Amino acid sequence: MRIALAQILSTPDPAHNLGLIEDGTRQAEEEGADLVVFPEASMCCFGVPLGPIAEPLDGPWAQRVRAIAADSAITVVAGMFTPADDGRVFNTLIATGNGVEASYDKIHLYDAFGFAESRTVAPGTKPVSITVDGVTVGLATCYDLRFPGLFQELASSGASVIVVPASWGAGPGKREQWDLLVRARALDSTAFVAACDQADPVTAGRDPGSAPTGIGASLAAGPLGAVVDQIGAEPGLLVADLDIEQVHQARRTVPVLANRRF
């Protein structure tokens, strides 16, 4: 399958960000991609109150994403925020288009490096996969990368590709951790892992701020941990062809899913 990672730099304005999604989807369609993935928080960047921004999955923002996907006959995955019952929001991925309609609420919340996502975000409870042109694709979000069990669960349920929209916070060692974790999760699951980060705001002349933004460096890693392709820190589109037969070969050669005991 051909996958596109649309490394955008979202703003506090959901309407403006829809324009970025429309542009990225159109570019992905022109490149012949089956699936285009946008970052976590594509609806609205972190660092502003999320409650007033959040909308249900049948609200106008998500409906516009559906229309964009339908216009391009492509599957779109993008990060948004939906209301939770307790006054917080869910950090949600919408997956829509080309016969797909699903959503995933981020399970592992970013209560780390001095940031407490759980103060304003409620955790999801279940793994989610979609099917894109016959390929099972698992969904994960940012901090989920630090939890191999989720990736192995998705792979055990049939996922050959796992996509990871992110808004990866900058800081000492964070780029090294990003690269390492994406490749390690690919090895853990013997699946392709394609991680799409927010672009680094500094590349656009913006202040990185105190909330997690992005470092760019979106990449796809193969089922034996090798980097398929990666882009830089600035906004851009990564297009990668994923040979699903490599997943089957890897699982025969290194059957970690079959051999695991825990």
Order of alpha helices (4+ residues) and beta strands (2+ residues): beta-alpha-beta-alpha-beta-beta-beta-beta-beta-beta-beta-beta-alpha-beta-alpha-beta-beta-beta-beta-alpha-alpha
